């Protein structure tokens, strides 16, 4: 069993399902509404735990009903929450619109996550005891940098998902072992829309890059090696929310267990492909047994979407949002 520490956000996802996302100034009638635990950090933690890792979550929730539910969801998934602090005020929220194509748009309100500005007592040892540290950018950058530096000091593999995309300090990138953007984030970081060119540019700052490419799979690049693309399974997408986080958690598990990168990418793509066939964020994440079976046999016919979820599209989308 690999040990993974996650320093990141916890949000309650407020999800509206609509035939088509509204344009600016437009009102549309939705089909359904769901309130489900999410946040990029918590999503990655749950994904890794369901896939067999020993996971500790470092972050914060608010002193509200959402905070209670967010902590309970993590605990139920097998994630250690002793380092998940409760702070005064509201928990983080994400306001998500999912359309009939399975695509989503998201507004994140940080809430309690904004209070995580650095490491607290015990966090350094929690990170040092892990095989991997998963980071995202829904916490203040000083906290992300502190976590990366702690991992580097302990020789812990650091995986950074640079989302939401923003300029990154050189000191942070210098402490990252594997950068994991989707193609849009890679373009935002480099100004280059071609994923191979973007990966080459990113390798100036980090030793390894995986760019998720939606239905086209994932591109892996490392210094001194030829780039490698791994295809994504073709499945019917119901909701791509948290597909990227599922991929990140699965990839950390696979690498922590010693799988070579090509096999690790294929296994992570299988986990993400399973997640997009179900609505929601953490609710959609597969178990270890499901992922192993899917990876070994390929996709089974997907069931029709639940009423109130998005319509179908044949698209694995491991590079999906949130």
TAVEN-V76660 format. One record per backbone hydrogen bond with DSSP energy under -0.5 kcal/mol. CO is the residue of the C=O (numbers start at 1). NH is the residue of the N-H. If there is no record, write none. Layout:
<<CO;NH> <CO;NH>>
This chain:
<<2;54> <3;131> <3;132> <4;56> <5;134> <6;8> <6;58> <7;136> <9;42> <10;92> <11;13> <11;38> <12;14> <12;94> <13;15> <13;36> <14;96> <15;34> <16;18> <16;98> <17;31> <17;32> <19;100> <23;26> <28;30> <29;19> <32;17> <34;15> <34;36> <36;13> <37;282> <38;11> <39;43> <40;44> <41;45> <42;46> <43;47> <44;48> <45;49> <46;50> <47;51> <48;53> <49;52> <50;288> <53;55> <54;4> <55;80> <56;6> <58;8> <59;85> <61;87> <62;64> <64;68> <65;69> <66;70> <67;71> <68;72> <69;73> <70;74> <71;75> <72;76> <73;77> <74;79> <75;78> <80;57> <81;84> <83;59> <83;85> <85;61> <85;87> <87;63> <89;63> <90;112> <92;12> <93;109> <94;14> <94;96> <95;107> <96;16> <97;105> <98;18> <99;102> <102;240> <103;99> <105;97> <107;95> <108;110> <109;93> <110;113> <111;114> <112;115> <113;116> <113;140> <115;117> <116;140> <120;123> <120;124> <122;126> <123;127> <124;128> <125;129> <127;130> <131;157> <132;5> <133;159> <134;7> <135;161> <140;143> <140;144> <141;145> <142;146> <143;147> <144;148> <145;149> <146;150> <147;151> <148;152> <149;153> <150;154> <151;155> <151;156> <152;155> <157;133> <157;159> <158;160> <158;177> <158;178> <159;135> <159;161> <160;162> <160;180> <161;163> <163;137> <169;172> <169;173> <170;174> <171;175> <172;175> <173;176> <176;207> <177;208> <178;160> <179;210> <181;212> <182;186> <183;187> <184;188> <185;189> <186;190> <187;191> <193;195> <194;198> <195;199> <196;200> <197;201> <198;202> <199;203> <201;204> <202;205> <202;206> <207;223> <208;179> <209;221> <210;212> <211;219> <212;183> <213;216> <214;217> <214;318> <215;232> <217;213> <218;230> <219;211> <220;228> <221;209> <222;225> <228;220> <230;218> <233;235> <235;237> <235;315> <238;310> <240;243> <242;246> <243;247> <244;248> <245;249> <246;250> <247;251> <248;252> <249;253> <250;254> <251;255> <252;256> <253;257> <254;259> <255;258> <260;264> <261;265> <262;266> <263;267> <264;268> <265;269> <266;270> <267;271> <268;272> <269;273> <270;274> <271;275> <272;276> <274;277> <275;278> <276;238> <276;239> <281;284> <282;285> <287;291> <288;292> <289;293> <290;294> <291;295> <292;296> <293;297> <294;298> <306;309> <313;237> <313;315> <317;320> <321;242> <321;243>>
